[in-house]
């Protein structure tokens, strides 16, 4: 009833030279998962990311499971505005807002 849930199991292969998960891995997951939320909201019409603003709040080290919390802020016929938060072990590690265009 609460909708879709998206998660990612982080492994040692996801770390940077400092031993923490690379920001690009988190950004890719955020973009992909929010795109799926937009796609579902648009009746499974093709959507593309127009803008994604991200903020890293805390570093995460593997092994860790990251879960997305998503919220649709506004939806029109051709644009969907979303907010997402990534959590791991009840810690917020990243937040983002973005805009997706519906290409129906």
Secondary structure, DSSP 8 states (H G I E B T S, - for coil): -----EEEEE-GGGB-TTSSB-HHHHHHHHHHHHHHHHHHHTTS--EEEEEEEEEE-S---SSEEEEEEEEEEEE-SSEEEEEEEEEETTEEEEEEEEEEEE--
